Amino acid sequence: MLRLVNRQLIPKQVRFNSTSSGAKAQNMVSKVVNKSTDLVNCAVYWSKVTLELGKYIWTKEALSPPTTQQIQKVFSQDLLSYVQCARTTFAKPQMLIDRVSGLDKQKVIKGSAVLVQLLGLFSLGEIIGRRHIYGYKSHGAHH
């Protein structure tokens, strides 16, 4: 390339801007390193807090892991009794009607509260899955 200096054409030296692009790359890398360091520090901090809180709850509630007998009892006896209860209930609908009519007000309120909580969690999962509060995003006609 030529440039005009004092009415004379002088060839212009081509100089690549390598120092500024290197500085940009170094700046980007340092930003990524700083962000990742901050995220790691945050994750380590909150994992330590959660661990200490878990230890505190474990000792205050006198928790212990279940024994093998307890695990076997749950999976053999309790689970089978629930399955048998469901089979007899569906086989004899009058039994279900008698149970429902025998419920008191407190049990209905507690059951309703649990149902509302489960519905809320399900709805929250749907909102997160759709990434939208109401309905699905429309992307126009596909056909």
GROMACS elastic network, one bead per residue, 0.5 to 0.9 nm:
[ bonds ]
;  ai    aj funct       b0    kb
    1    10     6  0.85877   500
    1    11     6  0.58187   500
    1    12     6  0.53622   500
    1    13     6  0.75690   500
    1    14     6  0.78367   500
    2     9     6  0.59867   500
    2    10     6  0.55421   500
    2    12     6  0.50972   500
    2    13     6  0.85731   500
    3     8     6  0.80681   500
    3     9     6  0.55251   500
    3    10     6  0.54300   500
    3    11     6  0.61817   500
    3    12     6  0.58283   500
    4     7     6  0.59434   500
    4     8     6  0.54853   500
    4    10     6  0.62649   500
    4    11     6  0.87349   500
    5     8     6  0.52592   500
    5     9     6  0.63534   500
    5    10     6  0.67933   500
    6     9     6  0.83330   500
    9    12     6  0.89200   500
   15    18     6  0.85500   500
   16    19     6  0.83364   500
   17    20     6  0.58061   500
   17    21     6  0.65942   500
   17    22     6  0.88234   500
   18    21     6  0.52272   500
   18    22     6  0.60217   500
   18    23     6  0.85174   500
   19    22     6  0.50930   500
   19    23     6  0.61349   500
   19    24     6  0.86316   500
   20    24     6  0.61475   500
   20    25     6  0.86343   500
   21    25     6  0.61768   500
   21    26     6  0.85135   500
   22    25     6  0.50911   500
   22    26     6  0.60722   500
   22    27     6  0.84659   500
   23    26     6  0.50009   500
   23    27     6  0.59935   500
   23    28     6  0.85723   500
   24    27     6  0.50043   500
   24    28     6  0.61753   500
   24    29     6  0.86062   500
   25    28     6  0.51137   500
   25    29     6  0.61488   500
   25    30     6  0.85461   500
   26    29     6  0.51297   500
   26    30     6  0.60875   500
   26    31     6  0.85854   500
   27    30     6  0.51537   500
   27    31     6  0.62055   500
   27    32     6  0.87280   500
   28    31     6  0.51165   500
   28    32     6  0.62885   500
   28    33     6  0.86498   500
   29    32     6  0.51172   500
   29    33     6  0.61229   500
   29    34     6  0.85402   500
   30    33     6  0.50247   500
   30    34     6  0.60180   500
   30    35     6  0.85283   500
   31    34     6  0.50971   500
   31    35     6  0.61115   500
   31    36     6  0.85305   500
   32    35     6  0.51622   500
   32    36     6  0.60470   500
   32    37     6  0.84343   500
   33    36     6  0.51812   500
   33    37     6  0.59955   500
   33    38     6  0.85331   500
   34    37     6  0.50896   500
   34    38     6  0.61547   500
   34    39     6  0.86512   500
   35    38     6  0.50616   500
   35    39     6  0.61793   500
   35    40     6  0.86092   500
   36    39     6  0.50109   500
   36    40     6  0.60874   500
   36    41     6  0.85029   500
   37    40     6  0.51190   500
   37    41     6  0.60807   500
   37    42     6  0.85145   500
   38    41     6  0.51116   500
   38    42     6  0.60985   500
   38    43     6  0.85800   500
   39    42     6  0.50513   500
   39    43     6  0.60824   500
   39    44     6  0.85480   500
   40    43     6  0.50544   500
   40    44     6  0.60614   500
   40    45     6  0.84866   500
   41    44     6  0.51457   500
   41    45     6  0.60761   500
   41    46     6  0.86585   500
   42    45     6  0.51139   500
   42    46     6  0.61990   500
   42    47     6  0.84831   500
   43    46     6  0.53296   500
   43    47     6  0.60053   500
   43    48     6  0.85518   500
   44    47     6  0.51635   500
   44    48     6  0.61816   500
   44    49     6  0.86660   500
   45    48     6  0.52415   500
   45    49     6  0.62935   500
   45    50     6  0.87159   500
   46    50     6  0.60381   500
   46    51     6  0.84290   500
   47    50     6  0.50663   500
   47    51     6  0.60304   500
   47    52     6  0.85849   500
   48    51     6  0.50297   500
   48    52     6  0.61421   500
   48    53     6  0.85363   500
   49    52     6  0.52222   500
   49    53     6  0.61467   500
   49    54     6  0.85380   500
   50    53     6  0.50823   500
   50    54     6  0.60263   500
   50    55     6  0.85714   500
   51    54     6  0.50334   500
   51    55     6  0.61731   500
   51    56     6  0.86320   500
   52    55     6  0.50376   500
   52    56     6  0.61795   500
   52    57     6  0.86648   500
   53    56     6  0.50491   500
   53    57     6  0.62004   500
   53    58     6  0.84614   500
   54    57     6  0.51653   500
   54    58     6  0.59311   500
   54    59     6  0.86098   500
   55    59     6  0.62089   500
   55    60     6  0.85616   500
   56    59     6  0.53811   500
   56    60     6  0.60966   500
   56    61     6  0.84648   500
   57    60     6  0.51470   500
   57    61     6  0.58200   500
   57    62     6  0.80464   500
   57    63     6  0.81335   500
   58    61     6  0.55311   500
   58    62     6  0.58146   500
   58    63     6  0.51839   500
   58    64     6  0.77864   500
   59    63     6  0.66982   500
   60    63     6  0.79508   500
   64    67     6  0.87834   500
   66    69     6  0.80893   500
   66    70     6  0.60735   500
   66    71     6  0.67114   500
   67    70     6  0.52582   500
   67    71     6  0.64706   500
   67    72     6  0.87472   500
   68    71     6  0.50765   500
   68    72     6  0.61027   500
   68    73     6  0.84997   500
   69    72     6  0.51103   500
   69    73     6  0.60457   500
   69    74     6  0.86479   500
   70    73     6  0.50520   500
   70    74     6  0.62586   500
   70    75     6  0.87689   500
   71    74     6  0.52386   500
   71    75     6  0.63600   500
   71    76     6  0.85171   500
   72    75     6  0.52818   500
   72    76     6  0.57931   500
   72    77     6  0.79630   500
   73    76     6  0.52879   500
   73    77     6  0.53928   500
   73    78     6  0.65912   500
   73    79     6  0.86141   500
   74    77     6  0.59905   500
   74    78     6  0.50357   500
   74    79     6  0.62544   500
   74    80     6  0.89289   500
   75    78     6  0.63263   500
   75    79     6  0.54219   500
   75    80     6  0.75992   500
   76    79     6  0.60028   500
   76    80     6  0.61407   500
   76    81     6  0.86793   500
   77    80     6  0.53068   500
   77    81     6  0.61030   500
   77    82     6  0.87466   500
   78    81     6  0.51119   500
   78    82     6  0.63095   500
   78    83     6  0.87542   500
   79    82     6  0.51989   500
   79    83     6  0.63474   500
   79    84     6  0.87159   500
   80    83     6  0.51047   500
   80    84     6  0.61403   500
   80    85     6  0.85271   500
   81    84     6  0.50964   500
   81    85     6  0.60331   500
   81    86     6  0.85924   500
   82    85     6  0.50709   500
   82    86     6  0.62148   500
   82    87     6  0.86772   500
   83    86     6  0.51701   500
   83    87     6  0.62738   500
   83    88     6  0.88059   500
   84    87     6  0.50565   500
   84    88     6  0.62522   500
   84    89     6  0.85340   500
   85    88     6  0.53049   500
   85    89     6  0.60835   500
   85    90     6  0.86977   500
   86    89     6  0.50957   500
   86    90     6  0.62495   500
   86    91     6  0.85105   500
   87    90     6  0.53885   500
   87    91     6  0.60895   500
   87    92     6  0.86634   500
   88    92     6  0.60359   500
   88    93     6  0.86020   500
   88    95     6  0.83876   500
   89    92     6  0.52790   500
   89    93     6  0.60566   500
   89    94     6  0.82318   500
   89    95     6  0.61791   500
   89    96     6  0.58662   500
   90    93     6  0.57889   500
   90    95     6  0.86592   500
   90    96     6  0.78505   500
   91    95     6  0.89315   500
   92    95     6  0.56577   500
   92    96     6  0.72962   500
   93    96     6  0.51889   500
   93    97     6  0.64750   500
   93    98     6  0.87923   500
   94    97     6  0.50182   500
   94    98     6  0.62016   500
   94    99     6  0.86633   500
   95    98     6  0.51387   500
   95    99     6  0.63019   500
   95   100     6  0.87598   500
   96    99     6  0.51053   500
   96   100     6  0.62111   500
   96   101     6  0.85984   500
   97   100     6  0.51994   500
   97   101     6  0.61036   500
   97   102     6  0.85456   500
   98   101     6  0.52329   500
   98   102     6  0.61693   500
   99   102     6  0.51569   500
   99   103     6  0.67096   500
  100   103     6  0.55440   500
  101   104     6  0.84326   500
  103   106     6  0.83427   500
  103   107     6  0.64773   500
  103   108     6  0.68855   500
  104   107     6  0.56763   500
  104   108     6  0.65657   500
  104   109     6  0.89536   500
  105   108     6  0.51890   500
  105   109     6  0.62278   500
  105   110     6  0.87170   500
  106   109     6  0.51161   500
  106   110     6  0.61788   500
  106   111     6  0.85134   500
  107   110     6  0.51321   500
  107   111     6  0.59853   500
  107   112     6  0.84197   500
  108   111     6  0.50842   500
  108   112     6  0.59821   500
  108   113     6  0.85517   500
  109   112     6  0.50655   500
  109   113     6  0.61730   500
  109   114     6  0.87136   500
  110   113     6  0.51056   500
  110   114     6  0.63263   500
  110   115     6  0.86196   500
  111   114     6  0.51620   500
  111   115     6  0.61322   500
  111   116     6  0.86516   500
  112   116     6  0.61137   500
  112   117     6  0.85932   500
  113   116     6  0.51438   500
  113   117     6  0.62546   500
  113   118     6  0.86900   500
  114   117     6  0.50967   500
  114   118     6  0.62074   500
  114   119     6  0.85818   500
  115   118     6  0.51343   500
  115   119     6  0.60959   500
  115   120     6  0.85344   500
  116   119     6  0.50432   500
  116   120     6  0.60624   500
  116   121     6  0.86416   500
  117   120     6  0.50464   500
  117   121     6  0.62332   500
  117   122     6  0.85915   500
  118   121     6  0.51492   500
  118   122     6  0.61233   500
  118   123     6  0.85523   500
  119   122     6  0.50568   500
  119   123     6  0.60801   500
  119   124     6  0.85345   500
  120   123     6  0.50628   500
  120   124     6  0.60799   500
  120   125     6  0.85927   500
  121   124     6  0.50102   500
  121   125     6  0.61984   500
  121   126     6  0.86360   500
  122   125     6  0.51236   500
  122   126     6  0.62896   500
  122   127     6  0.87582   500
  123   127     6  0.62020   500
  123   128     6  0.86220   500
  124   127     6  0.50793   500
  124   128     6  0.61954   500
  124   129     6  0.85170   500
  124   133     6  0.88780   500
  125   128     6  0.51136   500
  125   129     6  0.60172   500
  125   130     6  0.85644   500
  126   129     6  0.50125   500
  126   130     6  0.60651   500
  126   131     6  0.82476   500
  126   132     6  0.86765   500
  126   133     6  0.84377   500
  127   130     6  0.52558   500
  127   131     6  0.56873   500
  127   132     6  0.56117   500
  127   133     6  0.52563   500
  127   134     6  0.75420   500
  127   135     6  0.88223   500
  128   132     6  0.71664   500
  128   133     6  0.81990   500
  129   132     6  0.80330   500
  130   133     6  0.76320   500
  130   134     6  0.86885   500
  130   135     6  0.79379   500
  130   136     6  0.64526   500
  130   137     6  0.81279   500
  131   136     6  0.84731   500
  131   137     6  0.88110   500
  132   135     6  0.69713   500
  132   136     6  0.67568   500
  132   137     6  0.73185   500
  133   136     6  0.84568   500
  134   137     6  0.87788   500
  135   138     6  0.89209   500
  138   141     6  0.83321   500
  139   142     6  0.78208   500
